[in-house]
């Protein structure tokens, strides 16, 4: 099947969501570089532990598709069925622009989380490094606010571009986020012991349980 490109997009919402995702991941790469310069250590975008590196082989292409699908698909003409959006959903202005607004809010909240993490921010596990635990700000309410907000961004991408390919990308990304969150928790429990265990008992993984947790003494 021949695929061509139109001169103008069919819809602005997926393009705007795609642009936000592009800026999001450019910011992540900037944080990776800044961590190396300011902290003198890798941010573990390619983790030193073998399991993390293996998962990245699949996860990196998923992230690339997460950005490109909403960014490029509106320009495609005569695309194969897997790339075509469900017209009833795609043509909904309310759904599309709601996705844009929610994605912008999630992006802004993620930026707050990055600031709160400071020099403790990492994107993978290094078994030989001990970072400071962060209990304040968004982390007083949710153990993994960045992952929770990343999930929101993924749902926004699907809402803006409801295609079969985007559903597959969403399923894989959300699966990896769930798996990585639990892996990080096992690592933090082994590293910080009771301090992290007490924190985890009071604070929800992705959703708040209460008004927030106090940092352990």
C-alpha positions as protocol buffer text, in pm:
chain_id: "A"
residue {
  index: 1
  type: UNK
  ca { x: 0 y: 0 z: 0 }
}
residue {
  index: 2
  type: UNK
  ca { x: 134 y: 340 z: -103 }
}
residue {
  index: 3
  type: UNK
  ca { x: 167 y: 596 z: 177 }
}
residue {
  index: 4
  type: UNK
  ca { x: 188 y: 963 z: 95 }
}
residue {
  index: 5
  type: UNK
  ca { x: 184 y: 1281 z: 298 }
}
residue {
  index: 6
  type: UNK
  ca { x: -71 y: 1558 z: 294 }
}
residue {
  index: 7
  type: UNK
  ca { x: 29 y: 1922 z: 313 }
}
residue {
  index: 8
  type: UNK
  ca { x: -183 y: 2002 z: 616 }
}
residue {
  index: 9
  type: UNK
  ca { x: -273 y: 1795 z: 922 }
}
residue {
  index: 10
  type: UNK
  ca { x: -619 y: 1647 z: 969 }
}
residue {
  index: 11
  type: UNK
  ca { x: -621 y: 1749 z: 1334 }
}
residue {
  index: 12
  type: UNK
  ca { x: -413 y: 1971 z: 1561 }
}
residue {
  index: 13
  type: UNK
  ca { x: -456 y: 1783 z: 1892 }
}
residue {
  index: 14
  type: UNK
  ca { x: -233 y: 1483 z: 1805 }
}
residue {
  index: 15
  type: UNK
  ca { x: 32 y: 1715 z: 1666 }
}
residue {
  index: 16
  type: UNK
  ca { x: 36 y: 1923 z: 1983 }
}
residue {
  index: 17
  type: UNK
  ca { x: 51 y: 1614 z: 2203 }
}
residue {
  index: 18
  type: UNK
  ca { x: 331 y: 1477 z: 1988 }
}
residue {
  index: 19
  type: UNK
  ca { x: 524 y: 1803 z: 2017 }
}
residue {
  index: 20
  type: UNK
  ca { x: 484 y: 1796 z: 2396 }
}
residue {
  index: 21
  type: UNK
  ca { x: 616 y: 1441 z: 2403 }
}
residue {
  index: 22
  type: UNK
  ca { x: 912 y: 1545 z: 2187 }
}
residue {
  index: 23
  type: UNK
  ca { x: 995 y: 1831 z: 2425 }
}
residue {
  index: 24
  type: UNK
  ca { x: 944 y: 1597 z: 2721 }
}
residue {
  index: 25
  type: UNK
  ca { x: 1202 y: 1349 z: 2597 }
}
residue {
  index: 26
  type: UNK
  ca { x: 1443 y: 1620 z: 2486 }
}
residue {
  index: 27
  type: UNK
  ca { x: 1423 y: 1746 z: 2843 }
}
residue {
  index: 28
  type: UNK
  ca { x: 1497 y: 1393 z: 2969 }
}
residue {
  index: 29
  type: UNK
  ca { x: 1808 y: 1381 z: 2747 }
}
residue {
  index: 30
  type: UNK
  ca { x: 1909 y: 1721 z: 2882 }
}
residue {
  index: 31
  type: UNK
  ca { x: 1873 y: 1591 z: 3238 }
}
residue {
  index: 32
  type: UNK
  ca { x: 2084 y: 1288 z: 3146 }
}
residue {
  index: 33
  type: UNK
  ca { x: 2362 y: 1516 z: 3020 }
}
residue {
  index: 34
  type: UNK
  ca { x: 2329 y: 1752 z: 3319 }
}
residue {
  index: 35
  type: UNK
  ca { x: 2351 y: 1463 z: 3565 }
}
residue {
  index: 36
  type: UNK
  ca { x: 2679 y: 1353 z: 3409 }
}
residue {
  index: 37
  type: UNK
  ca { x: 2820 y: 1706 z: 3432 }
}
residue {
  index: 38
  type: UNK
  ca { x: 2684 y: 1820 z: 3769 }
}
residue {
  index: 39
  type: UNK
  ca { x: 2686 y: 1493 z: 3962 }
}
residue {
  index: 40
  type: UNK
  ca { x: 2972 y: 1320 z: 3786 }
}
residue {
  index: 41
  type: UNK
  ca { x: 2770 y: 1002 z: 3739 }
}
residue {
  index: 42
  type: UNK
  ca { x: 2554 y: 852 z: 3465 }
}
residue {
  index: 43
  type: UNK
  ca { x: 2176 y: 896 z: 3485 }
}
residue {
  index: 44
  type: UNK
  ca { x: 2146 y: 528 z: 3386 }
}
residue {
  index: 45
  type: UNK
  ca { x: 1949 y: 581 z: 3066 }
}
residue {
  index: 46
  type: UNK
  ca { x: 2141 y: 267 z: 2970 }
}
residue {
  index: 47
  type: UNK
  ca { x: 2160 y: 96 z: 3310 }
}
residue {
  index: 48
  type: UNK
  ca { x: 2473 y: -85 z: 3424 }
}
residue {
  index: 49
  type: UNK
  ca { x: 2265 y: -387 z: 3529 }
}
residue {
  index: 50
  type: UNK
  ca { x: 2201 y: -639 z: 3252 }
}
residue {
  index: 51
  type: UNK
  ca { x: 1823 y: -677 z: 3293 }
}
residue {
  index: 52
  type: UNK
  ca { x: 1769 y: -304 z: 3257 }
}
residue {
  index: 53
  type: UNK
  ca { x: 1980 y: -297 z: 2939 }
}
residue {
  index: 54
  type: UNK
  ca { x: 1782 y: -584 z: 2788 }
}
residue {
  index: 55
  type: UNK
  ca { x: 1450 y: -412 z: 2856 }
}
residue {
  index: 56
  type: UNK
  ca { x: 1578 y: -90 z: 2694 }
}
residue {
  index: 57
  type: UNK
  ca { x: 1613 y: -280 z: 2364 }
}
residue {
  index: 58
  type: UNK
  ca { x: 1232 y: -289 z: 2345 }
}
residue {
  index: 59
  type: UNK
  ca { x: 1148 y: 18 z: 2550 }
}
residue {
  index: 60
  type: UNK
  ca { x: 1351 y: 268 z: 2343 }
}
residue {
  index: 61
  type: UNK
  ca { x: 1163 y: 190 z: 2018 }
}
residue {
  index: 62
  type: UNK
  ca { x: 835 y: 212 z: 2211 }
}
residue {
  index: 63
  type: UNK
  ca { x: 926 y: 564 z: 2326 }
}
residue {
  index: 64
  type: UNK
  ca { x: 1022 y: 665 z: 1971 }
}
residue {
  index: 65
  type: UNK
  ca { x: 686 y: 540 z: 1841 }
}
residue {
  index: 66
  type: UNK
  ca { x: 508 y: 712 z: 2131 }
}
residue {
  index: 67
  type: UNK
  ca { x: 644 y: 1042 z: 2001 }
}
residue {
  index: 68
  type: UNK
  ca { x: 618 y: 978 z: 1627 }
}
residue {
  index: 69
  type: UNK
  ca { x: 269 y: 826 z: 1602 }
}
residue {
  index: 70
  type: UNK
  ca { x: 77 y: 1138 z: 1712 }
}
residue {
  index: 71
  type: UNK
  ca { x: 335 y: 1365 z: 1549 }
}
residue {
  index: 72
  type: UNK
  ca { x: 338 y: 1206 z: 1202 }
}
residue {
  index: 73
  type: UNK
  ca { x: 11 y: 1015 z: 1156 }
}
residue {
  index: 74
  type: UNK
  ca { x: -208 y: 1324 z: 1093 }
}
residue {
  index: 75
  type: UNK
  ca { x: -6 y: 1389 z: 775 }
}
residue {
  index: 76
  type: UNK
  ca { x: -41 y: 1038 z: 632 }
}
residue {
  index: 77
  type: UNK
  ca { x: -265 y: 961 z: 336 }
}
residue {
  index: 78
  type: UNK
  ca { x: -363 y: 604 z: 239 }
}
residue {
  index: 79
  type: UNK
  ca { x: -202 y: 467 z: 554 }
}
residue {
  index: 80
  type: UNK
  ca { x: -237 y: 97 z: 642 }
}
residue {
  index: 81
  type: UNK
  ca { x: -519 y: 9 z: 885 }
}
residue {
  index: 82
  type: UNK
  ca { x: -288 y: -18 z: 1187 }
}
residue {
  index: 83
  type: UNK
  ca { x: -203 y: 352 z: 1149 }
}
residue {
  index: 84
  type: UNK
  ca { x: -552 y: 479 z: 1080 }
}
residue {
  index: 85
  type: UNK
  ca { x: -733 y: 640 z: 1374 }
}
residue {
  index: 86
  type: UNK
  ca { x: -1084 y: 541 z: 1472 }
}
residue {
  index: 87
  type: UNK
  ca { x: -1268 y: 825 z: 1301 }
}
residue {
  index: 88
  type: UNK
  ca { x: -1550 y: 853 z: 1554 }
}
residue {
  index: 89
  type: UNK
  ca { x: -1295 y: 919 z: 1829 }
}
residue {
  index: 90
  type: UNK
  ca { x: -1036 y: 1103 z: 1622 }
}
residue {
  index: 91
  type: UNK
  ca { x: -1291 y: 1355 z: 1494 }
}
residue {
  index: 92
  type: UNK
  ca { x: -1414 y: 1438 z: 1844 }
}
residue {
  index: 93
  type: UNK
  ca { x: -1293 y: 1791 z: 1918 }
}
residue {
  index: 94
  type: UNK
  ca { x: -1382 y: 1757 z: 2284 }
}
residue {
  index: 95
  type: UNK
  ca { x: -1174 y: 1442 z: 2323 }
}
residue {
  index: 96
  type: UNK
  ca { x: -880 y: 1575 z: 2122 }
}
residue {
  index: 97
  type: UNK
  ca { x: -850 y: 1911 z: 2295 }
}
residue {
  index: 98
  type: UNK
  ca { x: -914 y: 1758 z: 2638 }
}
residue {
  index: 99
  type: UNK
  ca { x: -616 y: 1531 z: 2568 }
}
residue {
  index: 100
  type: UNK
  ca { x: -404 y: 1837 z: 2482 }
}
residue {
  index: 101
  type: UNK
  ca { x: -504 y: 2018 z: 2803 }
}
residue {
  index: 102
  type: UNK
  ca { x: -445 y: 1712 z: 3023 }
}
residue {
  index: 103
  type: UNK
  ca { x: -111 y: 1639 z: 2855 }
}
residue {
  index: 104
  type: UNK
  ca { x: 3 y: 1999 z: 2919 }
}
residue {
  index: 105
  type: UNK
  ca { x: -95 y: 1969 z: 3287 }
}
residue {
  index: 106
  type: UNK
  ca { x: 84 y: 1633 z: 3319 }
}
residue {
  index: 107
  type: UNK
  ca { x: 396 y: 1774 z: 3152 }
}
residue {
  index: 108
  type: UNK
  ca { x: 399 y: 2073 z: 3388 }
}
residue {
  index: 109
  type: UNK
  ca { x: 355 y: 1847 z: 3691 }
}
residue {
  index: 110
  type: UNK
  ca { x: 638 y: 1623 z: 3568 }
}
residue {
  index: 111
  type: UNK
  ca { x: 863 y: 1927 z: 3548 }
}
residue {
  index: 112
  type: UNK
  ca { x: 788 y: 1995 z: 3916 }
}
residue {
  index: 113
  type: UNK
  ca { x: 887 y: 1635 z: 3995 }
}
residue {
  index: 114
  type: UNK
  ca { x: 1216 y: 1672 z: 3807 }
}
residue {
  index: 115
  type: UNK
  ca { x: 1295 y: 1986 z: 4007 }
}
residue {
  index: 116
  type: UNK
  ca { x: 1203 y: 1817 z: 4334 }
}
residue {
  index: 117
  type: UNK
  ca { x: 1426 y: 1517 z: 4258 }
}
residue {
  index: 118
  type: UNK
  ca { x: 1728 y: 1742 z: 4201 }
}
residue {
  index: 119
  type: UNK
  ca { x: 2055 y: 1550 z: 4191 }
}
residue {
  index: 120
  type: UNK
  ca { x: 1878 y: 1228 z: 4294 }
}
residue {
  index: 121
  type: UNK
  ca { x: 1702 y: 1202 z: 3956 }
}
residue {
  index: 122
  type: UNK
  ca { x: 1788 y: 889 z: 3760 }
}
residue {
  index: 123
  type: UNK
  ca { x: 1622 y: 700 z: 3477 }
}
residue {
  index: 124
  type: UNK
  ca { x: 1752 y: 354 z: 3564 }
}
residue {
  index: 125
  type: UNK
  ca { x: 1901 y: 145 z: 3843 }
}
residue {
  index: 126
  type: UNK
  ca { x: 2269 y: 141 z: 3934 }
}
residue {
  index: 127
  type: UNK
  ca { x: 2318 y: -123 z: 4208 }
}
residue {
  index: 128
  type: UNK
  ca { x: 2644 y: 46 z: 4309 }
}
residue {
  index: 129
  type: UNK
  ca { x: 2496 y: 391 z: 4373 }
}
residue {
  index: 130
  type: UNK
  ca { x: 2310 y: 522 z: 4677 }
}
residue {
  index: 131
  type: UNK
  ca { x: 2092 y: 826 z: 4603 }
}
residue {
  index: 132
  type: UNK
  ca { x: 1904 y: 1035 z: 4858 }
}
residue {
  index: 133
  type: UNK
  ca { x: 1539 y: 944 z: 4913 }
}
residue {
  index: 134
  type: UNK
  ca { x: 1292 y: 1222 z: 4832 }
}
residue {
  index: 135
  type: UNK
  ca { x: 979 y: 1238 z: 5048 }
}
residue {
  index: 136
  type: UNK
  ca { x: 861 y: 1594 z: 4983 }
}
residue {
  index: 137
  type: UNK
  ca { x: 650 y: 1763 z: 4718 }
}
residue {
  index: 138
  type: UNK
  ca { x: 466 y: 1519 z: 4490 }
}
residue {
  index: 139
  type: UNK
  ca { x: 661 y: 1233 z: 4653 }
}
residue {
  index: 140
  type: UNK
  ca { x: 474 y: 1295 z: 4977 }
}
residue {
  index: 141
  type: UNK
  ca { x: 159 y: 1170 z: 4804 }
}
residue {
  index: 142
  type: UNK
  ca { x: 274 y: 921 z: 4538 }
}
residue {
  index: 143
  type: UNK
  ca { x: 583 y: 699 z: 4530 }
}
residue {
  index: 144
  type: UNK
  ca { x: 622 y: 722 z: 4153 }
}
residue {
  index: 145
  type: UNK
  ca { x: 469 y: 1052 z: 4039 }
}
residue {
  index: 146
  type: UNK
  ca { x: 679 y: 1070 z: 3722 }
}
residue {
  index: 147
  type: UNK
  ca { x: 564 y: 723 z: 3617 }
}
residue {
  index: 148
  type: UNK
  ca { x: 205 y: 808 z: 3705 }
}
residue {
  index: 149
  type: UNK
  ca { x: 223 y: 1125 z: 3496 }
}
residue {
  index: 150
  type: UNK
  ca { x: 394 y: 937 z: 3214 }
}
residue {
  index: 151
  type: UNK
  ca { x: 94 y: 703 z: 3213 }
}
residue {
  index: 152
  type: UNK
  ca { x: -136 y: 1005 z: 3188 }
}
residue {
  index: 153
  type: UNK
  ca { x: 67 y: 1133 z: 2892 }
}
residue {
  index: 154
  type: UNK
  ca { x: 36 y: 793 z: 2728 }
}
residue {
  index: 155
  type: UNK
  ca { x: -343 y: 794 z: 2766 }
}
residue {
  index: 156
  type: UNK
  ca { x: -348 y: 1147 z: 2621 }
}
residue {
  index: 157
  type: UNK
  ca { x: -151 y: 1030 z: 2318 }
}
residue {
  index: 158
  type: UNK
  ca { x: -401 y: 749 z: 2259 }
}
residue {
  index: 159
  type: UNK
  ca { x: -697 y: 985 z: 2304 }
}
residue {
  index: 160
  type: UNK
  ca { x: -547 y: 1228 z: 2054 }
}
residue {
  index: 161
  type: UNK
  ca { x: -450 y: 955 z: 1805 }
}
residue {
  index: 162
  type: UNK
  ca { x: -672 y: 647 z: 1872 }
}
residue {
  index: 163
  type: UNK
  ca { x: -509 y: 404 z: 1627 }
}
residue {
  index: 164
  type: UNK
  ca { x: -432 y: 34 z: 1663 }
}
residue {
  index: 165
  type: UNK
  ca { x: -57 y: 102 z: 1661 }
}
residue {
  index: 166
  type: UNK
  ca { x: -92 y: 360 z: 1937 }
}
residue {
  index: 167
  type: UNK
  ca { x: -289 y: 113 z: 2149 }
}
residue {
  index: 168
  type: UNK
  ca { x: -4 y: -140 z: 2113 }
}
residue {
  index: 169
  type: UNK
  ca { x: 252 y: 128 z: 2202 }
}
residue {
  index: 170
  type: UNK
  ca { x: 43 y: 229 z: 2506 }
}
residue {
  index: 171
  type: UNK
  ca { x: 6 y: -128 z: 2629 }
}
residue {
  index: 172
  type: UNK
  ca { x: 381 y: -190 z: 2607 }
}
residue {
  index: 173
  type: UNK
  ca { x: 477 y: 139 z: 2767 }
}
residue {
  index: 174
  type: UNK
  ca { x: 234 y: 100 z: 3057 }
}
residue {
  index: 175
  type: UNK
  ca { x: 350 y: -258 z: 3110 }
}
residue {
  index: 176
  type: UNK
  ca { x: 714 y: -147 z: 3126 }
}
residue {
  index: 177
  type: UNK
  ca { x: 628 y: 137 z: 3368 }
}
residue {
  index: 178
  type: UNK
  ca { x: 449 y: -101 z: 3604 }
}
residue {
  index: 179
  type: UNK
  ca { x: 735 y: -348 z: 3590 }
}
residue {
  index: 180
  type: UNK
  ca { x: 1007 y: -84 z: 3634 }
}
residue {
  index: 181
  type: UNK
  ca { x: 828 y: 76 z: 3931 }
}
residue {
  index: 182
  type: UNK
  ca { x: 818 y: -254 z: 4116 }
}
residue {
  index: 183
  type: UNK
  ca { x: 1179 y: -327 z: 4030 }
}
residue {
  index: 184
  type: UNK
  ca { x: 1289 y: 10 z: 4163 }
}
residue {
  index: 185
  type: UNK
  ca { x: 1094 y: -47 z: 4484 }
}
residue {
  index: 186
  type: UNK
  ca { x: 1268 y: -379 z: 4547 }
}
residue {
  index: 187
  type: UNK
  ca { x: 1601 y: -208 z: 4488 }
}
residue {
  index: 188
  type: UNK
  ca { x: 1518 y: 86 z: 4720 }
}
residue {
  index: 189
  type: UNK
  ca { x: 1397 y: -148 z: 4994 }
}
residue {
  index: 190
  type: UNK
  ca { x: 1723 y: -341 z: 4979 }
}
residue {
  index: 191
  type: UNK
  ca { x: 1923 y: -17 z: 4978 }
}
residue {
  index: 192
  type: UNK
  ca { x: 1739 y: 198 z: 5235 }
}
residue {
  index: 193
  type: UNK
  ca { x: 1571 y: -71 z: 5442 }
}
residue {
  index: 194
  type: UNK
  ca { x: 1314 y: 41 z: 5698 }
}
residue {
  index: 195
  type: UNK
  ca { x: 1312 y: 406 z: 5588 }
}
residue {
  index: 196
  type: UNK
  ca { x: 1178 y: 315 z: 5245 }
}
residue {
  index: 197
  type: UNK
  ca { x: 956 y: 34 z: 5375 }
}
residue {
  index: 198
  type: UNK
  ca { x: 781 y: 275 z: 5614 }
}
residue {
  index: 199
  type: UNK
  ca { x: 742 y: 532 z: 5338 }
}
residue {
  index: 200
  type: UNK
  ca { x: 594 y: 273 z: 5099 }
}
residue {
  index: 201
  type: UNK
  ca { x: 348 y: 160 z: 5365 }
}
residue {
  index: 202
  type: UNK
  ca { x: 204 y: 513 z: 5390 }
}
residue {
  index: 203
  type: UNK
  ca { x: 221 y: 638 z: 5032 }
}
residue {
  index: 204
  type: UNK
  ca { x: 50 y: 489 z: 4728 }
}
residue {
  index: 205
  type: UNK
  ca { x: 247 y: 368 z: 4428 }
}
residue {
  index: 206
  type: UNK
  ca { x: 64 y: 571 z: 4161 }
}
residue {
  index: 207
  type: UNK
  ca { x: -237 y: 713 z: 4349 }
}
residue {
  index: 208
  type: UNK
  ca { x: -244 y: 900 z: 4683 }
}
residue {
  index: 209
  type: UNK
  ca { x: -359 y: 704 z: 4986 }
}
residue {
  index: 210
  type: UNK
  ca { x: -385 y: 996 z: 5225 }
}
residue {
  index: 211
  type: UNK
  ca { x: -291 y: 1362 z: 5267 }
}
residue {
  index: 212
  type: UNK
  ca { x: 77 y: 1276 z: 5241 }
}
residue {
  index: 213
  type: UNK
  ca { x: 368 y: 1118 z: 5418 }
}
residue {
  index: 214
  type: UNK
  ca { x: 614 y: 1274 z: 5657 }
}
residue {
  index: 215
  type: UNK
  ca { x: 980 y: 1217 z: 5597 }
}
residue {
  index: 216
  type: UNK
  ca { x: 1118 y: 960 z: 5841 }
}
residue {
  index: 217
  type: UNK
  ca { x: 1343 y: 1091 z: 6114 }
}
